[in-house]
Amino acid sequence: MRWRKKKKRLTLKHFLKMSKKLVKKDWIGNKATAFSQIGTIYETKQTDPNRGVDFYASPPQALKDLLEYENFSNVWEISDGAGHLCQVLKEKKILARHSDLIDRGCGEGGIDFLRETKKWDGDIITNPPYRHAQLFVEKALELILVRRRIAMLLKIQFLEGKNRQRLFKTNPPKIIYVWPGRISCALNGKFEDIKHGSPMMFGWFVWEKGFKDDPIIKWFSYFKSGGLI
């Protein structure tokens, strides 16, 4: 009588162990991860020990696209990085203040926006650190006055999640702008190092304090720089 070998069940523990080996091998070998297409490793594996916290600079053209459709005034850029968005805000003469937790020689350094308590009589525009994006949105809504606005450059996946659904029910964005292609944010502001398109999709989420209606989604016609999509 022949006995068949009993097949081992693939448990979650074994799957995670196999996945870690695969990611480690793939990352060291060709600088791409097994999950790069869904963006899960994008902000955790591309780690520069000198950057302190996540710093992905926004292409200035992304903000120029938004400002063709929306008007803002007395803007505070709350996570200004190396000043890529500030350049555009200065050109439009609507920048009132710019700051960041890390001093990169642009605006006010050492400013922890999440600890701010003083009301802001103006608008807020930024590309927040994604792992704290919801906290940045909630704090911004807390600080601005009624009918003032917030624009955040966020992953489209920000629309997902139970915690964010609670945010959207109480404070829905007024408009969400999406590009037909993908823009690329640059690690440490080094756009010259970008060799391929982004695995993630971004959009501008615009809130107006006091707005309680259903959001509107609009599409940009194209990304005007002609690249990084």
C-alpha angles and dihedrals in degrees: 000000000000119000120212118223111249110244116237116240114238102234125194089252092056092044092053091047091052091046092053091053091048094049092046092050094044095046095050093042105050109357092249126103131225089244100040093116092066094040099236095132098036097098100029105045099040091073124162110193090212098057097073096203135016109300117178111161119221121232106249090226089066090065093042088058091054094047091057087069106026135051124216135174140193090015126195113201099205100187103031100165107182094344103263094140092036090063090063094043091052091050089053090046093231100110113114102162139000129189145155141190090242118055107230095164096264115094134341110334126207094035112141101201093194089064095050116118105171116102117247118220095203144049129291126220127176151127098242126205099273098225088060098033097117092049090051092051093048093047092047091051089050094052103042124078126247114289091016116121145229128203118192126182102221142162113266086237086072085087088069130077137072095248092051091048087063089051092050093050093055099031112018119186113252097217135007118200119202132188119226087226132034128271122209126227113207124234107239089354093289101140090163089067094060107110101167142021123284120269088216134073120225135193140173113255111200122195128187113197110243095023110132104165131100117292123248123223119212131179127221111229092233143323102276099211087069093228145069095050 
